[in-house]
Amino acid sequence: MRPVLWACALLATVGAVACSPKPAEKAEDAKPPAAAAAAAVTNTAPSGAYIVDLDHTSVIFRVNHMGLSHYTARFTKVTGDLQFDPANPAAMSVSVAIDPRSLETDYPEPTKLNFDGELAGPNFLDAAKFPQMTFKSTRVETTGANTAKVTGDLALRGVTKPVTLDVTFNGGLAAHAMDPKGSRIGFSARGALKRSEFGMTYGVPAPGSNFGVGDEVEVIIETELTQRPPAGTIAPAALPAPKPKT
């Protein structure tokens, strides 16, 4: 099957374990891992405007291939900004732009087939005509101490539709001398979309069949954003004292 079929989706879940009964636990010890993780998140970063740190950002998509595996690829050129307000998460907003020509599939023989180029071509992302994908948040709904559902408008291939991401705030650090980019915050996000709704119908399996590439695409995002501090507010990193000569 041509690779263009088995990876034609763009932008796109563990078993249960039986165990023997345990002794009764204290209420505070019985918290599920998610609750414990939420309590452990710390933030010393200030509110304000932050920008995406591409060095610590990945935008990955996965799509079902013939019911046998989940084909995975990524975009490498991402910009964005976030209005960060930890005291009022519902008031936060984010705007992101992705260059579709930065798609990378790790196709093993690029000299024989420019697979990345085919996916960026007119049958799929049509990057020449639509050189940018954007996401602009319209609503933030908190779902936990450090989680939220972020809904926004995704513009892709000339079509704009709402998409909702499940977002986790991983914490933040105030500016310090060892980080030249300043204050830093981190997030993880997951979501899904139907590629056919954005005009990419090639290879979608017929009803009742897995022959092709699934319509639903899973999106996985890991990102850090930074805020450069005002000049002169952070002292330069101290150099270690020289060792005395012997």
Contacts in CASP RR format, 6 or more apart in sequence:
PFRMAT RR
TARGET T0000
AUTHOR 0000-0000-0000
METHOD contacts of the structure
MODEL  1
MRPVLWACALLATVGAVACSPKPAEKAEDAKPPAAAAAAAVTNTAPSGAY
IVDLDHTSVIFRVNHMGLSHYTARFTKVTGDLQFDPANPAAMSVSVAIDP
RSLETDYPEPTKLNFDGELAGPNFLDAAKFPQMTFKSTRVETTGANTAKV
TGDLALRGVTKPVTLDVTFNGGLAAHAMDPKGSRIGFSARGALKRSEFGM
TYGVPAPGSNFGVGDEVEVIIETELTQRPPAGTIAPAALPAPKPKT
3 107 0 8 1.000
3 113 0 8 1.000
3 115 0 8 1.000
4 115 0 8 1.000
4 118 0 8 1.000
4 119 0 8 1.000
4 123 0 8 1.000
5 202 0 8 1.000
5 203 0 8 1.000
5 212 0 8 1.000
5 213 0 8 1.000
6 65 0 8 1.000
6 66 0 8 1.000
6 71 0 8 1.000
6 212 0 8 1.000
6 213 0 8 1.000
7 63 0 8 1.000
7 65 0 8 1.000
7 71 0 8 1.000
7 73 0 8 1.000
7 105 0 8 1.000
7 115 0 8 1.000
7 119 0 8 1.000
7 213 0 8 1.000
8 119 0 8 1.000
8 123 0 8 1.000
8 124 0 8 1.000
8 200 0 8 1.000
8 202 0 8 1.000
8 203 0 8 1.000
8 213 0 8 1.000
9 61 0 8 1.000
9 63 0 8 1.000
9 71 0 8 1.000
9 195 0 8 1.000
9 200 0 8 1.000
9 213 0 8 1.000
9 214 0 8 1.000
9 215 0 8 1.000
9 217 0 8 1.000
10 61 0 8 1.000
10 100 0 8 1.000
10 103 0 8 1.000
10 119 0 8 1.000
10 124 0 8 1.000
10 125 0 8 1.000
10 156 0 8 1.000
10 195 0 8 1.000
10 200 0 8 1.000
10 217 0 8 1.000
11 61 0 8 1.000
11 133 0 8 1.000
11 156 0 8 1.000
11 193 0 8 1.000
11 195 0 8 1.000
11 217 0 8 1.000
11 219 0 8 1.000
12 61 0 8 1.000
12 62 0 8 1.000
12 63 0 8 1.000
12 192 0 8 1.000
12 193 0 8 1.000
12 195 0 8 1.000
12 216 0 8 1.000
12 217 0 8 1.000
12 218 0 8 1.000
12 219 0 8 1.000
13 218 0 8 1.000
31 39 0 8 1.000
37 146 0 8 1.000
38 144 0 8 1.000
38 145 0 8 1.000
38 146 0 8 1.000
38 147 0 8 1.000
39 145 0 8 1.000
41 145 0 8 1.000
41 146 0 8 1.000
41 169 0 8 1.000
41 170 0 8 1.000
41 171 0 8 1.000
42 171 0 8 1.000
42 172 0 8 1.000
43 86 0 8 1.000
43 169 0 8 1.000
43 171 0 8 1.000
43 172 0 8 1.000
43 185 0 8 1.000
44 172 0 8 1.000
44 173 0 8 1.000
44 174 0 8 1.000
45 84 0 8 1.000
45 86 0 8 1.000
45 171 0 8 1.000
45 172 0 8 1.000
45 173 0 8 1.000
45 174 0 8 1.000
45 183 0 8 1.000
45 184 0 8 1.000
45 185 0 8 1.000
45 227 0 8 1.000
46 174 0 8 1.000
46 183 0 8 1.000
46 227 0 8 1.000
47 84 0 8 1.000
47 85 0 8 1.000
47 86 0 8 1.000
47 87 0 8 1.000
48 83 0 8 1.000
48 84 0 8 1.000
48 85 0 8 1.000
48 227 0 8 1.000
49 81 0 8 1.000
49 82 0 8 1.000
49 83 0 8 1.000
49 84 0 8 1.000
49 227 0 8 1.000
50 81 0 8 1.000
50 82 0 8 1.000
50 83 0 8 1.000
50 84 0 8 1.000
50 183 0 8 1.000
50 185 0 8 1.000
50 225 0 8 1.000
50 226 0 8 1.000
50 227 0 8 1.000
51 79 0 8 1.000
51 80 0 8 1.000
51 81 0 8 1.000
51 82 0 8 1.000
51 225 0 8 1.000
51 226 0 8 1.000
51 227 0 8 1.000
52 78 0 8 1.000
52 79 0 8 1.000
52 80 0 8 1.000
52 81 0 8 1.000
52 82 0 8 1.000
52 96 0 8 1.000
52 223 0 8 1.000
52 224 0 8 1.000
52 225 0 8 1.000
53 181 0 8 1.000
53 184 0 8 1.000
53 223 0 8 1.000
53 224 0 8 1.000
53 225 0 8 1.000
53 226 0 8 1.000
54 77 0 8 1.000
54 78 0 8 1.000
54 79 0 8 1.000
56 222 0 8 1.000
56 223 0 8 1.000
56 224 0 8 1.000
57 78 0 8 1.000
57 221 0 8 1.000
57 222 0 8 1.000
57 223 0 8 1.000
57 224 0 8 1.000
58 74 0 8 1.000
58 220 0 8 1.000
58 221 0 8 1.000
58 222 0 8 1.000
58 223 0 8 1.000
59 74 0 8 1.000
59 75 0 8 1.000
59 78 0 8 1.000
59 98 0 8 1.000
59 219 0 8 1.000
59 220 0 8 1.000
59 221 0 8 1.000
60 72 0 8 1.000
60 73 0 8 1.000
60 74 0 8 1.000
60 219 0 8 1.000
60 220 0 8 1.000
60 221 0 8 1.000
61 72 0 8 1.000
61 73 0 8 1.000
61 74 0 8 1.000
61 75 0 8 1.000
61 217 0 8 1.000
61 218 0 8 1.000
61 219 0 8 1.000
61 220 0 8 1.000
62 70 0 8 1.000
62 71 0 8 1.000
62 72 0 8 1.000
62 217 0 8 1.000
62 218 0 8 1.000
62 220 0 8 1.000
63 70 0 8 1.000
63 71 0 8 1.000
63 195 0 8 1.000
63 213 0 8 1.000
63 214 0 8 1.000
63 216 0 8 1.000
63 217 0 8 1.000
63 218 0 8 1.000
64 70 0 8 1.000
64 71 0 8 1.000
64 210 0 8 1.000
64 213 0 8 1.000
64 214 0 8 1.000
64 216 0 8 1.000
65 71 0 8 1.000
65 212 0 8 1.000
65 213 0 8 1.000
65 214 0 8 1.000
66 210 0 8 1.000
66 211 0 8 1.000
66 212 0 8 1.000
66 213 0 8 1.000
67 210 0 8 1.000
68 210 0 8 1.000
70 218 0 8 1.000
71 213 0 8 1.000
73 103 0 8 1.000
73 104 0 8 1.000
73 105 0 8 1.000
73 106 0 8 1.000
73 119 0 8 1.000
74 103 0 8 1.000
74 104 0 8 1.000
75 98 0 8 1.000
75 99 0 8 1.000
75 100 0 8 1.000
75 102 0 8 1.000
75 103 0 8 1.000
75 104 0 8 1.000
76 102 0 8 1.000
76 104 0 8 1.000
77 98 0 8 1.000
77 99 0 8 1.000
77 101 0 8 1.000
77 102 0 8 1.000
78 96 0 8 1.000
78 97 0 8 1.000
78 98 0 8 1.000
78 99 0 8 1.000
78 102 0 8 1.000
78 223 0 8 1.000
79 96 0 8 1.000
79 97 0 8 1.000
80 94 0 8 1.000
80 95 0 8 1.000
80 96 0 8 1.000
80 97 0 8 1.000
80 225 0 8 1.000
81 94 0 8 1.000
81 95 0 8 1.000
81 225 0 8 1.000
82 92 0 8 1.000
82 93 0 8 1.000
82 94 0 8 1.000
82 95 0 8 1.000
82 185 0 8 1.000
82 225 0 8 1.000
83 91 0 8 1.000
83 92 0 8 1.000
83 93 0 8 1.000
83 94 0 8 1.000
84 92 0 8 1.000
84 185 0 8 1.000
84 225 0 8 1.000
84 227 0 8 1.000
85 91 0 8 1.000
85 92 0 8 1.000
86 169 0 8 1.000
89 140 0 8 1.000
89 142 0 8 1.000
89 148 0 8 1.000
89 169 0 8 1.000
90 140 0 8 1.000
90 141 0 8 1.000
90 142 0 8 1.000
91 140 0 8 1.000
92 137 0 8 1.000
92 140 0 8 1.000
93 136 0 8 1.000
93 137 0 8 1.000
93 140 0 8 1.000
94 135 0 8 1.000
94 136 0 8 1.000
94 137 0 8 1.000
94 150 0 8 1.000
95 134 0 8 1.000
95 135 0 8 1.000
95 136 0 8 1.000
95 137 0 8 1.000
96 134 0 8 1.000
96 135 0 8 1.000
96 136 0 8 1.000
97 132 0 8 1.000
97 133 0 8 1.000
97 134 0 8 1.000
98 132 0 8 1.000
98 133 0 8 1.000
98 134 0 8 1.000
99 127 0 8 1.000
99 131 0 8 1.000
99 132 0 8 1.000
100 120 0 8 1.000
100 125 0 8 1.000
100 127 0 8 1.000
100 130 0 8 1.000
100 131 0 8 1.000
100 132 0 8 1.000
100 133 0 8 1.000
101 117 0 8 1.000
101 120 0 8 1.000
101 127 0 8 1.000
101 131 0 8 1.000
103 116 0 8 1.000
103 117 0 8 1.000
103 119 0 8 1.000
103 120 0 8 1.000
103 125 0 8 1.000
104 116 0 8 1.000
105 115 0 8 1.000
105 116 0 8 1.000
105 119 0 8 1.000
107 113 0 8 1.000
107 115 0 8 1.000
107 116 0 8 1.000
110 116 0 8 1.000
118 124 0 8 1.000
119 125 0 8 1.000
120 126 0 8 1.000
120 127 0 8 1.000
121 127 0 8 1.000
121 128 0 8 1.000
122 128 0 8 1.000
122 129 0 8 1.000
123 202 0 8 1.000
124 200 0 8 1.000
124 202 0 8 1.000
125 133 0 8 1.000
125 156 0 8 1.000
125 157 0 8 1.000
125 200 0 8 1.000
126 157 0 8 1.000
130 156 0 8 1.000
130 157 0 8 1.000
130 158 0 8 1.000
132 155 0 8 1.000
133 154 0 8 1.000
133 155 0 8 1.000
133 156 0 8 1.000
133 157 0 8 1.000
134 153 0 8 1.000
134 154 0 8 1.000
134 155 0 8 1.000
135 152 0 8 1.000
135 153 0 8 1.000
135 154 0 8 1.000
135 155 0 8 1.000
135 163 0 8 1.000
136 152 0 8 1.000
136 153 0 8 1.000
137 150 0 8 1.000
137 151 0 8 1.000
137 152 0 8 1.000
138 151 0 8 1.000
138 152 0 8 1.000
138 153 0 8 1.000
138 162 0 8 1.000
139 150 0 8 1.000
139 151 0 8 1.000
139 152 0 8 1.000
140 148 0 8 1.000
140 149 0 8 1.000
140 150 0 8 1.000
140 151 0 8 1.000
141 148 0 8 1.000
141 149 0 8 1.000
141 150 0 8 1.000
141 151 0 8 1.000
142 148 0 8 1.000
143 149 0 8 1.000
143 166 0 8 1.000
146 168 0 8 1.000
146 169 0 8 1.000
146 170 0 8 1.000
146 171 0 8 1.000
147 166 0 8 1.000
147 167 0 8 1.000
147 168 0 8 1.000
147 169 0 8 1.000
148 167 0 8 1.000
148 169 0 8 1.000
149 164 0 8 1.000
149 165 0 8 1.000
149 166 0 8 1.000
149 167 0 8 1.000
150 164 0 8 1.000
150 165 0 8 1.000
150 167 0 8 1.000
150 189 0 8 1.000
151 162 0 8 1.000
151 163 0 8 1.000
151 164 0 8 1.000
151 165 0 8 1.000
152 162 0 8 1.000
152 163 0 8 1.000
152 164 0 8 1.000
153 160 0 8 1.000
153 161 0 8 1.000
153 162 0 8 1.000
153 163 0 8 1.000
154 160 0 8 1.000
154 161 0 8 1.000
154 162 0 8 1.000
154 163 0 8 1.000
154 193 0 8 1.000
156 198 0 8 1.000
157 198 0 8 1.000
157 199 0 8 1.000
157 200 0 8 1.000
158 198 0 8 1.000
159 197 0 8 1.000
159 198 0 8 1.000
159 199 0 8 1.000
161 193 0 8 1.000
161 197 0 8 1.000
161 198 0 8 1.000
163 191 0 8 1.000
163 193 0 8 1.000
164 191 0 8 1.000
165 189 0 8 1.000
165 190 0 8 1.000
165 191 0 8 1.000
165 219 0 8 1.000
165 221 0 8 1.000
166 189 0 8 1.000
166 190 0 8 1.000
166 191 0 8 1.000
167 187 0 8 1.000
167 188 0 8 1.000
167 189 0 8 1.000
168 187 0 8 1.000
168 188 0 8 1.000
168 189 0 8 1.000
169 185 0 8 1.000
169 186 0 8 1.000
169 187 0 8 1.000
170 185 0 8 1.000
170 186 0 8 1.000
170 187 0 8 1.000
170 188 0 8 1.000
171 185 0 8 1.000
171 186 0 8 1.000
172 183 0 8 1.000
172 184 0 8 1.000
172 185 0 8 1.000
172 186 0 8 1.000
173 179 0 8 1.000
173 183 0 8 1.000
173 184 0 8 1.000
173 185 0 8 1.000
174 183 0 8 1.000
175 182 0 8 1.000
175 183 0 8 1.000
175 227 0 8 1.000
175 228 0 8 1.000
175 229 0 8 1.000
175 233 0 8 1.000
175 234 0 8 1.000
176 182 0 8 1.000
176 234 0 8 1.000
177 234 0 8 1.000
177 235 0 8 1.000
177 236 0 8 1.000
177 237 0 8 1.000
177 238 0 8 1.000
178 237 0 8 1.000
179 226 0 8 1.000
181 226 0 8 1.000
181 228 0 8 1.000
182 226 0 8 1.000
182 227 0 8 1.000
182 228 0 8 1.000
182 229 0 8 1.000
182 234 0 8 1.000
183 226 0 8 1.000
183 227 0 8 1.000
183 229 0 8 1.000
184 224 0 8 1.000
184 225 0 8 1.000
184 226 0 8 1.000
184 227 0 8 1.000
185 224 0 8 1.000
185 225 0 8 1.000
185 226 0 8 1.000
186 223 0 8 1.000
186 224 0 8 1.000
186 225 0 8 1.000
187 221 0 8 1.000
187 222 0 8 1.000
187 223 0 8 1.000
187 224 0 8 1.000
187 225 0 8 1.000
188 221 0 8 1.000
188 222 0 8 1.000
188 223 0 8 1.000
189 219 0 8 1.000
189 220 0 8 1.000
189 221 0 8 1.000
189 223 0 8 1.000
190 218 0 8 1.000
190 219 0 8 1.000
190 220 0 8 1.000
190 221 0 8 1.000
191 218 0 8 1.000
191 219 0 8 1.000
191 220 0 8 1.000
192 216 0 8 1.000
192 217 0 8 1.000
192 218 0 8 1.000
192 219 0 8 1.000
193 216 0 8 1.000
193 217 0 8 1.000
193 219 0 8 1.000
194 215 0 8 1.000
194 216 0 8 1.000
194 217 0 8 1.000
195 201 0 8 1.000
195 204 0 8 1.000
195 215 0 8 1.000
195 216 0 8 1.000
195 217 0 8 1.000
196 204 0 8 1.000
196 215 0 8 1.000
203 212 0 8 1.000
203 213 0 8 1.000
203 214 0 8 1.000
204 212 0 8 1.000
204 213 0 8 1.000
204 214 0 8 1.000
204 215 0 8 1.000
205 211 0 8 1.000
205 212 0 8 1.000
205 213 0 8 1.000
205 214 0 8 1.000
205 215 0 8 1.000
END
